[in-house]
Amino acid sequence: MSDKQTRGDEEVVALPQFDVMTLLPQRSFKLLDYGHVTLVDCMPRFAPVGFTADAAIVQAARVSYGDGTKKTSEDRGLIRYLMRHGHTTPFEMVELKFHCKMPIFVARQWIRHRTANVNEISGRYSIMKDEFYKPDAAGIRAQSKTNKQGGTDPIDVNTASEYLAYLDEVCIKAYQTYEKYAGEGVSREQARMILPLNLYTEWYWKIDLHNLFHFLSLRCDAHAQYDIRVFADAMLQLISPLVPHAVEAWNDYHFRRQAVLFTRLEVDALRKMLGEDCKAVQINSDNSREKEEWKSKLTRLGLTLESGF
């Protein structure tokens, strides 16, 4: 049965709640050789039946304490409006907690995103596991000639094979030496200095949805390093069932996804290119507000809609 709540003089019906984590087809992805991303928990954990964690976004935007006062179709429209206009605070009302295991060099890229809460395994307290990331030969990339921070095409087979053989030798020797000196009494915090950057580490990582979208916009991008991109792609797949309207809006409106951002200089060039006689058509949207916004943008470009729209 539904509960009844009172808000001022208004009686609000609170819909039955359900665990949104049950929406997930799976909660974990195995990545690389020993890595994984697991969605441990989310906030809100419970939402009204028939809704998703998107409900927390619209509740915050409406400053509403009662459920069941709006339809899911209206929620979608509001979320799209918020994303389109950069109203980010309501998206911070959704939080996701992940358990992640990745090579140390990936973790050092990851930790540059400073808007999350992190608790990482400590090599001061624990003996690190004998787990090292070793890509296959096809995954060894040649240094890009145009991008100082990236690799592009696969390197030649012979170089890749030699590199992987040496990497395997180094990892085996490093771990044997680490165990030797840790066993002979060298402190763990110093013995770990022997271990290379492809050793696996792990952490719990909690972040709100707004900042997660920022992380994903950079790390799901085709220009991101493959070894971290696979983790970001998995995280996006995990959260999509929980906040489908928010993910849809992010994909539609973010300039690193399916939208395009124009600078003032580019707008001036477009205006000259299109000319005064060019007519525009209505966008493919069922949202009246978005259609009006489109008309406003056309006006800035000096264009008008074709008759009939």
C-alpha positions as a Markdown table, in Angstrom:
| # | Residue | x | y | z |
|---|---|---|---|---|
| 1 | Met | 0.0 | 0.0 | 0.0 |
| 2 | Ser | 1.0 | 3.6 | -0.5 |
| 3 | Asp | 1.8 | 5.9 | 2.4 |
| 4 | Lys | 0.3 | 9.4 | 2.7 |
| 5 | Gln | 2.4 | 12.4 | 3.6 |
| 6 | Thr | 1.4 | 16.0 | 4.3 |
| 7 | Arg | 3.2 | 18.9 | 2.7 |
| 8 | Gly | 1.7 | 22.1 | 4.0 |
| 9 | Asp | -2.0 | 21.9 | 3.2 |
| 10 | Glu | -1.4 | 19.4 | 0.4 |
| 11 | Glu | -1.7 | 15.6 | 0.8 |
| 12 | Val | 0.9 | 13.8 | -1.2 |
| 13 | Val | 0.8 | 10.0 | -2.0 |
| 14 | Ala | 4.2 | 8.3 | -1.6 |
| 15 | Leu | 4.5 | 5.5 | -4.1 |
| 16 | Pro | 5.7 | 2.1 | -3.1 |
| 17 | Gln | 9.5 | 1.9 | -3.2 |
| 18 | Phe | 11.8 | -0.7 | -4.9 |
| 19 | Asp | 15.6 | -1.3 | -4.9 |
| 20 | Val | 17.0 | 0.3 | -8.1 |
| 21 | Met | 20.0 | -2.0 | -8.1 |
| 22 | Thr | 17.6 | -4.8 | -9.3 |
| 23 | Leu | 17.5 | -2.9 | -12.6 |
| 24 | Leu | 21.1 | -4.0 | -13.3 |
| 25 | Pro | 21.5 | -6.9 | -15.7 |
| 26 | Gln | 25.0 | -7.3 | -14.2 |
| 27 | Arg | 27.0 | -5.5 | -11.5 |
| 28 | Ser | 30.5 | -6.2 | -12.6 |
| 29 | Phe | 32.8 | -6.4 | -15.6 |
| 30 | Lys | 36.1 | -8.2 | -15.8 |
| 31 | Leu | 38.6 | -6.0 | -17.7 |
| 32 | Leu | 42.1 | -6.4 | -19.1 |
| 33 | Asp | 43.6 | -9.5 | -17.4 |
| 34 | Tyr | 43.1 | -9.2 | -13.7 |
| 35 | Gly | 41.0 | -6.0 | -13.5 |
| 36 | His | 37.4 | -5.3 | -12.9 |
| 37 | Val | 34.8 | -2.6 | -12.3 |
| 38 | Thr | 31.9 | -3.4 | -9.9 |
| 39 | Leu | 29.0 | -1.2 | -9.0 |
| 40 | Val | 28.7 | -1.7 | -5.3 |
| 41 | Asp | 25.9 | 0.7 | -4.4 |
| 42 | Cys | 24.1 | 3.9 | -5.4 |
| 43 | Met | 22.2 | 6.7 | -3.8 |
| 44 | Pro | 19.2 | 6.8 | -4.0 |
| 45 | Arg | 19.1 | 3.0 | -3.4 |
| 46 | Phe | 15.3 | 3.1 | -3.5 |
| 47 | Ala | 13.0 | 4.8 | -5.9 |
| 48 | Pro | 9.2 | 4.8 | -6.4 |
| 49 | Val | 8.0 | 1.8 | -8.3 |
| 50 | Gly | 7.9 | 2.6 | -12.1 |
| 51 | Phe | 10.8 | 5.1 | -11.7 |
| 52 | Thr | 14.6 | 4.9 | -11.7 |
| 53 | Ala | 17.3 | 6.8 | -9.8 |
| 54 | Asp | 16.5 | 9.6 | -12.2 |
| 55 | Ala | 13.8 | 10.4 | -9.7 |
| 56 | Ala | 16.3 | 11.9 | -7.3 |
| 57 | Ile | 17.5 | 14.4 | -10.0 |
| 58 | Val | 14.0 | 15.8 | -10.7 |
| 59 | Gln | 13.1 | 15.7 | -7.0 |
| 60 | Ala | 16.0 | 18.0 | -6.2 |
| 61 | Ala | 15.3 | 20.2 | -9.2 |
| 62 | Arg | 11.7 | 20.7 | -8.0 |
| 63 | Val | 12.7 | 20.9 | -4.3 |
| 64 | Ser | 9.9 | 18.4 | -3.8 |
| 65 | Tyr | 9.5 | 16.1 | -0.8 |
| 66 | Gly | 6.6 | 14.0 | -2.1 |
| 67 | Asp | 6.6 | 11.3 | -4.7 |
| 68 | Gly | 4.1 | 10.6 | -7.4 |
| 69 | Thr | 3.3 | 14.2 | -8.2 |
| 70 | Lys | 4.7 | 14.1 | -11.7 |
| 71 | Lys | 4.8 | 11.6 | -14.6 |
| 72 | Thr | 7.9 | 9.9 | -15.8 |
| 73 | Ser | 7.5 | 11.6 | -19.2 |
| 74 | Glu | 7.7 | 15.0 | -17.4 |
| 75 | Asp | 10.7 | 13.8 | -15.5 |
| 76 | Arg | 12.5 | 13.0 | -18.8 |
| 77 | Gly | 11.7 | 16.5 | -20.2 |
| 78 | Leu | 13.0 | 18.2 | -17.0 |
| 79 | Ile | 16.2 | 16.2 | -17.0 |
| 80 | Arg | 16.9 | 17.0 | -20.6 |
| 81 | Tyr | 16.3 | 20.7 | -19.9 |
| 82 | Leu | 18.7 | 20.6 | -16.9 |
| 83 | Met | 21.4 | 18.9 | -19.0 |
| 84 | Arg | 20.9 | 21.2 | -22.0 |
| 85 | His | 21.2 | 24.3 | -19.9 |
| 86 | Gly | 24.1 | 23.2 | -17.7 |
| 87 | His | 22.1 | 23.0 | -14.4 |
| 88 | Thr | 24.4 | 20.5 | -12.8 |
| 89 | Thr | 23.5 | 20.5 | -9.1 |
| 90 | Pro | 20.5 | 18.2 | -9.4 |
| 91 | Phe | 22.7 | 15.6 | -11.0 |
| 92 | Glu | 24.9 | 15.6 | -7.9 |
| 93 | Met | 22.0 | 14.1 | -5.9 |
| 94 | Val | 22.8 | 10.7 | -7.5 |
| 95 | Glu | 25.9 | 9.0 | -6.2 |
| 96 | Leu | 27.6 | 5.8 | -7.3 |
| 97 | Lys | 30.1 | 3.7 | -5.5 |
| 98 | Phe | 32.4 | 1.4 | -7.4 |
| 99 | His | 35.0 | -1.2 | -6.5 |
| 100 | Cys | 37.7 | -1.0 | -9.2 |
| 101 | Lys | 40.9 | -3.0 | -9.8 |
| 102 | Met | 43.4 | -1.7 | -12.3 |
| 103 | Pro | 47.1 | -1.4 | -13.1 |
| 104 | Ile | 48.9 | 1.4 | -11.1 |
| 105 | Phe | 49.7 | 3.4 | -14.2 |
| 106 | Val | 45.9 | 3.5 | -15.0 |
| 107 | Ala | 45.1 | 4.5 | -11.4 |
| 108 | Arg | 47.5 | 7.4 | -11.6 |
| 109 | Gln | 45.6 | 8.7 | -14.7 |
| 110 | Trp | 42.3 | 8.0 | -12.9 |
| 111 | Ile | 43.2 | 9.8 | -9.7 |
| 112 | Arg | 43.7 | 13.1 | -11.6 |
| 113 | His | 39.8 | 13.4 | -11.4 |
| 114 | Arg | 39.7 | 14.9 | -8.0 |
| 115 | Thr | 36.0 | 15.0 | -7.5 |
| 116 | Ala | 35.5 | 11.5 | -6.0 |
| 117 | Asn | 36.1 | 9.9 | -2.6 |
| 118 | Val | 38.8 | 7.2 | -2.8 |
| 119 | Asn | 40.1 | 4.5 | -0.5 |
| 120 | Glu | 42.9 | 2.5 | -2.1 |
| 121 | Ile | 44.6 | -0.7 | -0.9 |
| 122 | Ser | 47.8 | 0.1 | 1.0 |
| 123 | Gly | 51.1 | -1.6 | 0.2 |
| 124 | Arg | 52.2 | -0.4 | 3.7 |
| 125 | Tyr | 49.7 | -2.7 | 5.4 |
| 126 | Ser | 49.3 | -5.5 | 2.9 |
| 127 | Ile | 51.6 | -7.7 | 0.8 |
| 128 | Met | 50.7 | -6.9 | -2.8 |
| 129 | Lys | 49.5 | -9.7 | -5.0 |
| 130 | Asp | 51.5 | -11.2 | -7.8 |
| 131 | Glu | 49.3 | -9.7 | -10.5 |
| 132 | Phe | 50.7 | -7.6 | -13.3 |
| 133 | Tyr | 49.0 | -6.3 | -16.4 |
| 134 | Lys | 50.5 | -7.8 | -19.6 |
| 135 | Pro | 48.8 | -6.8 | -22.8 |
| 136 | Asp | 48.9 | -9.1 | -25.8 |
| 137 | Ala | 51.1 | -8.4 | -28.8 |
| 138 | Ala | 48.3 | -6.7 | -30.7 |
| 139 | Gly | 47.9 | -4.3 | -27.8 |
| 140 | Ile | 51.5 | -2.9 | -28.0 |
| 141 | Arg | 51.2 | 0.5 | -29.7 |
| 142 | Ala | 53.7 | 2.6 | -31.5 |
| 143 | Gln | 54.3 | 6.1 | -30.3 |
| 144 | Ser | 52.2 | 8.7 | -32.2 |
| 145 | Lys | 54.2 | 11.1 | -34.3 |
| 146 | Thr | 51.6 | 13.8 | -33.8 |
| 147 | Asn | 50.4 | 13.2 | -30.2 |
| 148 | Lys | 53.1 | 13.2 | -27.5 |
| 149 | Gln | 51.0 | 11.5 | -24.9 |
| 150 | Gly | 49.5 | 8.7 | -27.0 |
| 151 | Gly | 50.1 | 5.6 | -29.0 |
| 152 | Thr | 48.3 | 4.9 | -32.2 |
| 153 | Asp | 48.8 | 2.0 | -34.5 |
| 154 | Pro | 50.2 | -1.4 | -33.4 |
| 155 | Ile | 54.0 | -1.6 | -33.4 |
| 156 | Asp | 55.8 | -4.3 | -35.5 |
| 157 | Val | 55.4 | -7.9 | -34.3 |
| 158 | Asn | 59.0 | -8.5 | -33.5 |
| 159 | Thr | 59.4 | -5.4 | -31.3 |
| 160 | Ala | 56.1 | -6.3 | -29.5 |
| 161 | Ser | 57.3 | -9.8 | -28.8 |
| 162 | Glu | 60.6 | -8.7 | -27.5 |
| 163 | Tyr | 59.0 | -6.1 | -25.3 |
| 164 | Leu | 56.5 | -8.5 | -23.8 |
| 165 | Ala | 59.2 | -11.1 | -23.1 |
| 166 | Tyr | 61.2 | -8.5 | -21.3 |
| 167 | Leu | 58.1 | -7.2 | -19.4 |
| 168 | Asp | 57.4 | -10.7 | -18.2 |
| 169 | Glu | 61.0 | -11.2 | -17.1 |
| 170 | Val | 61.0 | -7.9 | -15.2 |
| 171 | Cys | 57.7 | -8.6 | -13.4 |
| 172 | Ile | 58.8 | -12.1 | -12.3 |
| 173 | Lys | 62.2 | -10.8 | -11.0 |
| 174 | Ala | 60.7 | -7.7 | -9.4 |
| 175 | Tyr | 58.1 | -9.8 | -7.4 |
| 176 | Gln | 60.6 | -12.4 | -6.4 |
| 177 | Thr | 62.9 | -9.6 | -5.1 |
| 178 | Tyr | 60.0 | -7.9 | -3.3 |
| 179 | Glu | 59.0 | -11.1 | -1.5 |
| 180 | Lys | 62.7 | -11.8 | -0.6 |
| 181 | Tyr | 63.3 | -8.5 | 1.1 |
| 182 | Ala | 59.9 | -8.3 | 2.7 |
| 183 | Gly | 60.6 | -11.7 | 4.1 |
| 184 | Glu | 63.9 | -10.6 | 5.4 |
| 185 | Gly | 62.4 | -7.8 | 7.3 |
| 186 | Val | 62.5 | -4.8 | 5.0 |
| 187 | Ser | 59.4 | -2.7 | 5.7 |
| 188 | Arg | 56.5 | -3.2 | 3.3 |
| 189 | Glu | 56.3 | 0.5 | 2.6 |
| 190 | Gln | 59.9 | 0.4 | 1.2 |
| 191 | Ala | 59.9 | -3.1 | -0.2 |
| 192 | Arg | 57.1 | -2.1 | -2.6 |
| 193 | Met | 59.4 | 0.4 | -4.3 |
| 194 | Ile | 60.7 | -2.5 | -6.3 |
| 195 | Leu | 57.4 | -3.3 | -8.0 |
| 196 | Pro | 56.7 | -1.8 | -11.5 |
| 197 | Leu | 53.7 | 0.4 | -12.6 |
| 198 | Asn | 51.8 | -2.5 | -14.2 |
| 199 | Leu | 51.2 | -4.1 | -10.8 |
| 200 | Tyr | 47.5 | -4.1 | -10.0 |
| 201 | Thr | 46.0 | -1.9 | -7.3 |
| 202 | Glu | 42.4 | -1.6 | -6.2 |
| 203 | Trp | 40.1 | 0.9 | -4.6 |
| 204 | Tyr | 36.6 | 1.9 | -3.7 |
| 205 | Trp | 35.6 | 5.0 | -5.6 |
| 206 | Lys | 32.5 | 7.1 | -4.9 |
| 207 | Ile | 31.4 | 10.0 | -7.1 |
| 208 | Asp | 28.2 | 11.9 | -7.9 |
| 209 | Leu | 26.6 | 11.7 | -11.3 |
| 210 | His | 27.6 | 15.1 | -12.5 |
| 211 | Asn | 31.2 | 14.6 | -11.9 |
| 212 | Leu | 31.0 | 11.0 | -13.2 |
| 213 | Phe | 29.7 | 12.4 | -16.5 |
| 214 | His | 32.7 | 14.7 | -16.6 |
| 215 | Phe | 35.0 | 11.7 | -16.0 |
| 216 | Leu | 33.2 | 9.6 | -18.7 |
| 217 | Ser | 33.2 | 12.4 | -21.2 |
| 218 | Leu | 37.1 | 12.4 | -21.1 |
| 219 | Arg | 37.8 | 8.7 | -20.6 |
| 220 | Cys | 35.2 | 7.2 | -22.9 |
| 221 | Asp | 36.5 | 9.4 | -25.7 |
| 222 | Ala | 38.3 | 7.7 | -28.6 |
| 223 | His | 41.4 | 9.8 | -27.7 |
| 224 | Ala | 41.7 | 8.4 | -24.2 |
| 225 | Gln | 44.2 | 5.7 | -23.5 |
| 226 | Tyr | 42.7 | 2.3 | -24.2 |
| 227 | Asp | 43.8 | 0.9 | -20.9 |
| 228 | Ile | 41.6 | 3.3 | -19.0 |
| 229 | Arg | 38.9 | 3.7 | -21.6 |
| 230 | Val | 37.7 | 0.1 | -21.1 |
| 231 | Phe | 37.0 | 0.9 | -17.5 |
| 232 | Ala | 35.1 | 4.1 | -18.4 |
| 233 | Asp | 33.0 | 2.2 | -21.0 |
| 234 | Ala | 32.1 | -0.5 | -18.5 |
| 235 | Met | 31.1 | 2.2 | -15.9 |
| 236 | Leu | 28.8 | 3.8 | -18.4 |
| 237 | Gln | 27.2 | 0.5 | -19.2 |
| 238 | Leu | 26.7 | -0.2 | -15.5 |
| 239 | Ile | 25.0 | 3.1 | -14.7 |
| 240 | Ser | 22.8 | 3.4 | -17.8 |
| 241 | Pro | 19.9 | 1.2 | -16.4 |
| 242 | Leu | 19.9 | 3.3 | -13.1 |
| 243 | Val | 19.7 | 6.8 | -14.7 |
| 244 | Pro | 18.5 | 6.2 | -18.3 |
| 245 | His | 17.0 | 9.6 | -18.9 |
| 246 | Ala | 20.2 | 11.3 | -17.6 |
| 247 | Val | 22.5 | 9.2 | -19.7 |
| 248 | Glu | 20.3 | 9.8 | -22.8 |
| 249 | Ala | 20.4 | 13.6 | -22.2 |
| 250 | Trp | 24.2 | 13.5 | -21.6 |
| 251 | Asn | 24.7 | 11.6 | -24.9 |
| 252 | Asp | 22.4 | 14.0 | -26.8 |
| 253 | Tyr | 23.8 | 17.3 | -25.4 |
| 254 | His | 27.4 | 16.9 | -24.4 |
| 255 | Phe | 29.9 | 18.2 | -26.9 |
| 256 | Arg | 32.2 | 15.1 | -26.4 |
| 257 | Arg | 29.3 | 12.8 | -27.1 |
| 258 | Gln | 26.8 | 13.4 | -30.0 |
| 259 | Ala | 26.5 | 17.2 | -29.8 |
| 260 | Val | 28.8 | 19.8 | -31.4 |
| 261 | Leu | 29.9 | 23.0 | -29.7 |
| 262 | Phe | 30.5 | 26.1 | -31.9 |
| 263 | Thr | 32.7 | 29.1 | -30.9 |
| 264 | Arg | 31.7 | 32.6 | -31.7 |
| 265 | Leu | 34.1 | 32.7 | -34.7 |
| 266 | Glu | 32.5 | 29.5 | -36.0 |
| 267 | Val | 29.0 | 30.9 | -35.5 |
| 268 | Asp | 30.0 | 33.9 | -37.6 |
| 269 | Ala | 31.4 | 31.7 | -40.3 |
| 270 | Leu | 28.2 | 29.6 | -40.3 |
| 271 | Arg | 26.0 | 32.7 | -40.6 |
| 272 | Lys | 27.9 | 33.9 | -43.6 |
| 273 | Met | 28.0 | 30.4 | -45.2 |
| 274 | Leu | 24.2 | 29.8 | -44.8 |
| 275 | Gly | 23.2 | 33.2 | -46.1 |
| 276 | Glu | 20.0 | 35.2 | -45.6 |
| 277 | Asp | 17.9 | 33.1 | -48.1 |
| 278 | Cys | 18.6 | 29.8 | -46.4 |
| 279 | Lys | 15.5 | 28.3 | -44.6 |
| 280 | Ala | 15.8 | 25.8 | -41.7 |
| 281 | Val | 13.6 | 22.9 | -40.7 |
| 282 | Gln | 12.2 | 22.0 | -37.3 |
| 283 | Ile | 14.3 | 19.7 | -35.1 |
| 284 | Asn | 13.1 | 16.1 | -34.5 |
| 285 | Ser | 11.9 | 16.6 | -30.9 |
| 286 | Asp | 8.6 | 16.1 | -29.1 |
| 287 | Asn | 9.5 | 18.8 | -26.6 |
| 288 | Ser | 8.0 | 22.2 | -27.2 |
| 289 | Arg | 10.5 | 24.0 | -25.1 |
| 290 | Glu | 13.4 | 22.5 | -27.1 |
| 291 | Lys | 11.7 | 23.5 | -30.3 |
| 292 | Glu | 11.5 | 27.1 | -29.1 |
| 293 | Glu | 15.1 | 27.0 | -28.1 |
| 294 | Trp | 15.9 | 25.9 | -31.6 |
| 295 | Lys | 14.0 | 28.8 | -33.1 |
| 296 | Ser | 16.0 | 31.2 | -30.8 |
| 297 | Lys | 19.3 | 29.7 | -32.0 |
| 298 | Leu | 18.2 | 30.1 | -35.6 |
| 299 | Thr | 17.4 | 33.8 | -35.0 |
| 300 | Arg | 21.0 | 34.2 | -33.8 |
| 301 | Leu | 22.2 | 32.7 | -37.0 |
| 302 | Gly | 19.9 | 35.0 | -39.0 |
| 303 | Leu | 17.7 | 32.1 | -40.2 |
| 304 | Thr | 14.0 | 31.3 | -40.0 |
| 305 | Leu | 12.0 | 28.1 | -40.0 |
| 306 | Glu | 10.3 | 27.0 | -43.2 |
| 307 | Ser | 6.6 | 27.6 | -43.2 |
| 308 | Gly | 4.4 | 24.8 | -41.7 |
| 309 | Phe | 6.6 | 24.3 | -38.6 |
